[in-house]
Amino acid sequence: MGKIVGIDLGTTNSLVATVDAGIPFVIADPDGQRLTPSVVHIPAAGAQPIVGHKANRVRVLKPSETVYSVKRFMGRRGADISREEMLVTYPVKGEGTGAVTIDIHGRSWTPEEISAEILKKLKHDAEHSLGEPVTRAVITVPAYFNDAQRNATKKAGELAGFTVERIVNEPTAAALAYGLDKLKEKSRIAVYDLGGGTFDLSILELSNGVFQVLSTNGNTRLGGDDLDKRLVDFLVERIKAAGGPDAAGDHPMLSRIREVAEQTKIQLSTETEADVPLPFLTSTFSFSYKLTRKELEDLTREIVLRTRAHCLRSLSDA
């Protein structure tokens, strides 16, 4: 019957995993990357969409042709979308009970179609790695997704060529990944999920090996991207103070700084200090800095503390 893959279709990044000999592992793409940015660039009418890291690099140069954070629009109607959510760099349309569409190069794309392009890449990566066709998938969604959003996610999977065996709540999947379903006693578990673009805290109850979501609360505009932005702003100021260029209005330079900032943040999750190399920002200026974990924590403390209120609400609701 072939392997079933598990897919985290995220707002900012997505990944695909499977189980081999009872051990779960995340599948890397041909370049060895295990995270795929949830970004789709449409270069021209009728052209093959570009997905993932390549699309992310093009995003700064071709913002109106590059779709990101499309998960926010899945299964929603125009009336459901706030003005703030419409503030993206690509053209989003939707009024009243009409479906949300993204118009690029004369074609109206649905959020499901854009998500399907991300899923197609994950499917291709899995098949390349495993050396066999992959047609069955379990896809995770936020616990707060309604039926329309869940059905839209399933449709995206089907458009990508999958038989979607199940849609699973993300906090439930996280609890299973940590083996918490093996607990013998009835338990309540808090799952703190600070993703790339969203945050939520879910309270689960485990009884006889079955999870029930008791409550969930969060912020769909708060995540790791905010930590990256805070670090980028810090580096821009440091570069300027060191006699370098003002990168604030230079989009290609900002893109380069953002990429290094994200890598540094990830490195500091396991190390206490990290080098921030930015050679040849201009033909005459290179920049480097040694950032400590303490500095990063100080820079981002206010952002992390903003999750506290949502945690307390979720605990209260449970």
Residue pairs with C-beta under 8 A, 6 or more apart in sequence:
1 136
2 132
2 133
2 134
2 135
2 136
3 18
3 19
3 130
3 132
3 134
3 136
4 18
4 136
4 137
4 138
4 165
5 16
5 17
5 18
5 27
5 122
5 123
5 126
5 134
5 136
5 137
5 138
6 16
6 17
6 18
6 24
6 137
6 138
6 139
6 140
6 173
7 14
7 15
7 16
7 17
7 119
7 122
7 137
7 138
7 139
7 140
7 157
8 14
8 15
8 16
8 17
8 140
8 170
8 173
9 38
9 71
9 115
9 118
9 119
9 139
9 140
9 141
9 153
9 156
10 38
10 71
10 195
10 196
11 38
11 69
11 71
11 72
11 195
11 196
11 197
11 198
11 223
12 37
12 38
12 68
12 69
12 195
12 196
12 197
12 223
12 224
12 225
13 35
13 36
13 37
13 38
13 196
14 35
14 36
14 37
14 38
14 118
14 119
14 122
15 26
15 27
15 34
15 35
15 36
15 122
16 26
16 27
16 122
16 123
16 125
16 126
17 24
17 25
17 26
17 27
18 24
18 25
18 27
18 126
18 130
19 25
24 177
26 34
27 34
27 125
27 126
27 129
27 130
28 34
28 125
28 129
29 36
29 52
29 121
29 125
29 128
30 125
30 128
31 53
33 52
33 53
36 51
36 52
36 53
36 118
36 121
36 122
36 125
37 52
37 53
37 55
37 56
37 68
38 68
38 69
38 70
38 71
38 118
39 51
39 52
39 55
39 56
39 59
39 66
39 67
39 68
40 49
40 50
40 51
40 55
40 66
40 67
40 68
40 70
40 114
40 117
40 118
41 49
41 50
41 51
41 54
41 55
41 58
41 59
41 62
41 65
41 66
41 67
42 49
42 50
42 65
42 66
42 67
42 104
42 105
42 107
42 109
43 49
43 50
43 62
43 65
44 105
45 105
45 106
45 107
47 105
49 55
49 117
50 58
51 117
51 118
51 120
51 121
52 118
52 121
55 66
56 68
57 255
58 65
58 66
59 66
59 68
59 89
59 255
60 251
60 252
60 254
60 255
61 251
61 252
63 89
63 90
64 89
64 90
64 91
64 104
65 90
65 104
65 105
66 89
66 90
67 90
67 102
67 104
67 109
67 114
68 88
68 90
69 88
69 197
70 102
70 111
70 114
70 115
71 111
71 115
72 85
72 197
72 220
73 81
73 85
73 92
73 94
73 100
73 102
73 111
74 111
74 112
74 115
74 145
74 149
74 152
74 153
74 156
75 111
75 145
75 146
75 148
75 149
75 150
75 151
75 152
75 153
76 94
76 100
76 111
76 148
76 149
77 94
77 96
77 97
77 98
77 99
77 100
78 93
78 94
78 95
78 96
78 97
78 98
78 99
78 100
79 94
79 95
79 96
79 97
81 92
81 94
81 100
84 221
86 92
90 102
90 104
91 102
91 103
91 104
92 100
92 101
92 102
93 100
93 101
93 102
93 103
93 108
94 100
94 101
99 110
100 110
100 111
101 108
101 109
101 110
102 108
102 109
102 110
102 111
102 114
103 109
111 152
111 156
112 152
112 155
112 156
112 159
113 156
113 159
115 152
115 153
115 156
116 156
116 157
116 159
116 160
117 160
119 137
119 139
119 156
119 157
119 159
119 160
119 162
120 160
120 161
122 160
123 134
123 137
123 160
123 161
123 162
126 134
127 133
127 134
135 161
135 162
135 163
136 162
136 163
136 165
137 157
137 162
137 163
137 164
137 165
138 164
138 165
138 166
138 167
138 168
139 153
139 154
139 157
139 164
139 166
139 167
139 168
140 167
140 168
140 169
140 170
140 173
141 149
141 150
141 153
141 167
141 168
141 169
141 170
142 169
142 170
142 198
142 200
142 216
142 218
143 169
143 170
143 171
143 172
143 200
143 202
143 213
143 216
144 200
144 216
144 218
145 153
150 167
153 164
153 167
154 164
154 167
157 164
158 164
169 202
169 211
169 213
170 191
170 193
170 202
171 191
171 193
171 200
171 202
171 204
171 213
171 216
172 204
172 211
172 213
174 191
174 193
175 181
175 189
175 191
175 204
175 206
175 211
176 211
180 187
180 189
180 206
181 206
181 209
181 211
183 206
186 205
186 206
186 207
187 205
187 206
188 203
188 204
188 205
188 206
188 214
188 318
189 203
189 204
189 205
189 206
190 201
190 202
190 203
190 204
190 311
190 314
190 315
191 201
191 202
191 203
191 204
192 201
192 307
192 311
193 199
193 200
193 201
193 202
193 218
194 222
194 223
194 224
194 304
194 307
195 223
195 224
196 223
196 224
196 225
197 220
197 221
197 223
197 224
197 225
198 218
198 219
198 220
198 221
198 222
198 223
199 218
199 219
199 222
199 223
199 307
199 310
200 216
200 217
200 218
200 219
200 310
201 216
201 217
201 218
201 307
201 310
201 311
201 314
201 315
202 213
202 215
202 216
202 314
203 213
203 214
203 215
203 216
203 314
203 315
203 317
203 318
204 211
204 212
204 213
204 214
205 211
205 212
205 214
214 317
214 318
215 314
215 315
215 317
215 318
216 314
217 310
217 311
217 313
217 314
217 317
218 310
218 314
219 306
219 307
219 310
222 303
222 306
222 307
224 265
226 300
226 303
227 265
227 300
227 303
228 258
228 261
228 262
228 265
230 299
230 300
230 303
231 261
231 264
231 265
231 291
231 296
231 299
231 300
232 254
232 257
232 258
232 261
234 299
235 257
235 260
235 261
235 276
235 278
235 289
236 246
236 247
236 248
236 254
236 257
238 287
238 289
239 245
239 247
239 257
239 278
239 281
239 287
240 246
240 247
242 287
243 285
244 281
244 282
244 285
244 287
245 253
245 281
245 282
245 285
247 253
247 254
247 257
247 281
248 254
253 281
256 278
256 281
257 278
260 276
260 277
260 278
261 276
264 274
264 276
264 291
264 296
265 296
267 274
268 274
268 291
268 292
268 293
268 296
271 293
272 292
272 293
273 290
273 291
273 292
273 293
274 290
274 291
275 288
275 289
275 290
275 291
276 287
276 288
276 289
276 290
276 291
277 288
278 286
278 287
278 288
279 286
279 287
279 288
280 286
281 287
